[in-house]
Amino acid sequence: MTNTKTTACCPPAEPMPPVPTDENEANEHLARLAKAIAHPARVAILRLLVRKEGCIAGDIVDELPLAQSTVSQHLKQLKEAGMIRGEVDGPRVCYCIEPGTVALFKALVEAL
């Protein structure tokens, strides 16, 4: 499958959420996002999705030395944190980076 077709199955990206100006709120956001990527497998998934500009769940499983159920759990955690987005495309699910949330994470880290 080509990147163009894979990317097309991803839902549209959300805009970057505003960077919190309140320090306590910024701390909460940063901690929540840091927790979402606090596992090497989730970092590997994010890197894979950046490289491939989107990926079908089965392709992610093929790339990582993890069971399908483990990959699914990590994808769920990343999606719940808003770091990735996914859409059912027939019998498969396509996942993509959520660039706005990744940009927010970067901004929060830079503000430390």
Residue pairs with C-beta under 8 A, 6 or more apart in sequence:
1 56
1 59
3 52
3 53
3 54
6 52
6 53
6 54
6 55
6 56
6 94
7 53
7 54
7 96
9 54
9 56
9 87
9 89
9 94
10 54
10 85
10 86
10 87
10 94
10 95
10 96
11 85
11 86
11 87
11 96
13 85
13 96
13 98
13 99
13 100
14 82
14 85
14 98
14 100
14 101
15 100
16 99
16 100
16 101
16 103
16 104
16 107
17 100
17 101
17 104
19 26
19 104
19 107
19 108
19 111
20 26
20 28
20 29
20 108
26 108
26 111
29 104
29 108
30 105
30 108
30 109
30 112
32 81
33 81
33 82
33 83
33 101
33 104
33 105
33 108
34 105
35 81
36 42
36 77
36 78
36 80
36 81
36 83
37 43
37 46
37 78
37 83
37 105
39 74
41 64
41 66
41 70
41 71
41 74
42 74
42 77
42 78
44 64
45 60
45 64
45 71
45 74
45 75
45 78
45 84
45 95
46 78
46 83
46 84
46 97
46 102
48 55
48 60
48 63
48 64
49 55
49 60
49 84
49 95
49 96
49 97
50 97
52 59
53 96
54 94
54 95
54 96
55 94
55 95
55 96
56 89
56 92
56 93
56 94
56 95
57 71
57 72
57 75
57 86
57 92
57 93
57 94
57 95
58 92
60 71
60 75
60 95
61 67
61 68
61 71
64 71
66 74
75 84
75 86
75 95
78 84
79 85
79 86
79 95
81 101
82 98
82 101
83 97
83 98
83 101
83 102
83 105
84 95
84 96
84 97
84 98
85 95
85 96
85 98
86 93
86 94
86 95
86 96
87 93
87 94
